[in-house]
Amino acid sequence: MLSRPVYNPKFELFKKAIIGKKVGVLGVGVSNLPVIELLNNLGAIVYAFDKKEEKDFDEKALEILHSNTKGGCVLGKGYLDNLNDVDIIIKTPGIRPDIPELVKAEENDVVVTSEMEIFLSICPCKIIGVTGSDGKTTTTTLIYEILKANGYNCHVGGNIGKPLLPVIEFIDPNDIAVLELSSFQLQTMQTSPEISVVTNVAPNHLDYHKDMDEYTNAKKNIFLNQNHTGKLIINSENAITNSFEDDAVGEVAKFSLHNRVSHGTHIYRGKIYYDDEMVLNVKDIILPGEHNVDNYLAAICATYPLVDTSSIVKVAKTFGGVAHRLEFVREYKGVKFYNDSIASSPTRTTAGLKSFDDKVILIAGGYDKKIPFDGFGKIILEKTKGVMLIGDTSNKIRCEIEQESEKQGKTIPLVGCNTLEEAVKSAFALAKDNDVVLLSPACASFDMFKNFEERGNAFKQIVALLGQEE
């Protein structure tokens, strides 16, 4: 990243427009603290609104808040009561845009936006955006690594990394920004990246979205505002994403694991091709699992016109993956432990299970996102030799497995566990030499942990301590 500011006319207009404006930041997570500092430095009168009480913030966060919010902090109960007192609201993605307080604010001419929406509208460089129900973090990271290997100065952000708006003045027009974008971020987006990737769409986040249609329409915003020079990259083997072609204005490229595509990436005799050009041997990819080959197909589709094939090959041979995504943790007494805490949906866990040739012992369950588990029991019986069930959804998953067991006339051990530690120890007790224990919950973490990272780190710590009690 550059150490000196770069002239950006769009940012200059933003700076002039924000001076003296009353700006409310709604939802003060770690990622919004740098945004609050930026807005204050630009001369805005900043307010902070959050449902957390002051005691819930650490000392550093409180220092940033109190020194950068000239308008004041509204924390705890009633934090949504006075949103009409500001000119602009920058909301965190997890808050629905149609809550009554925000609707009323907009009726009173308050502008409601987000850090990512502002960034997309004033970013001076090419943007590659990635969304999907599964695989978006790995695909985003692969795109970033491939571009970086080819010599580009890149910035990664959105749903991963650090917020990019606070560093906007250091981004050069010749750089590339790579963004992972969630359905929450996309729901109200009115600007689309020049290159947009949709890995797949399957039921997810139905505890937040009203229904599957709303979720799907949010995903579509990643490309709906492109012009004819834009490029949409879609998974041709996913019926929902494949249908997005009908609404695309610009170029459409597809990727496919099993079928040839007329434009995009596909596999033929163990090699990945972009159109008719051979790019990569599948055997060079060190990440395990067919779903990671799919992620490479998407990443190559997004980068190949911009990079040399040597950069793609280099990354394939060296990139070991992102934490909490089929992450090898430890082998203890002949049992291998893998952390796939990112798997917060049945489709993601299914992909993880298919990465292993032999049956595994699965730890599953967690917060209920209202995602259906239809058909999940079938893959469980096919790919596991036992399941440790935890969290709010344990009974839902148990019922699905038991129904499939009755159909097939076969059973596997199903062990209900109160804690993750109990689940790890029960899984290890069931395991034999050369077995795999896989944490791949198929559910979110919020019933027991703050996020999937905390859940994955807890799993790794528990596994690391195995044997120390002996």
Secondary structure, DSSP 8 states (H G I E B T S, - for coil): --SS----HHHHHHHHHHTT-EEEEES--GGGHHHHHHHHHTT-EEEEEESS-GGGS-HHHHHHHHHH-SSEEEESTTTTTTGGG-SEEEE-TTS-TTSHHHHHHHHTT-EEE-HHHHHHHH--SEEEEEE-SSSHHHHHHHHHHHHHHTT--EEEEESSSS-SGGGGGG--TTSEEEEE--HHHHTT-----SEEEE----S--TTTSSSHHHHHHHHHTTTTT--TT-EEEEETTSHHHHHGGGG--SEEEEEESSS--SSEEEEETTEEEETTEEEEEGGG--S-SHHHHHHHHHHHHHHTTTS-HHHHHHHHHH----TTSSEEEEEETTEEEEE-TT--SHHHHHHHHTT-SS-EEEEE--B------TTHHHHHHHHEEEEEE-STTHHHHHHHHHHHHHHHT----EEE-SSHHHHHHHHHHH--TT-EEEE--SSBSTTTSSSHHHHHHHHHHHHHHTTTT-
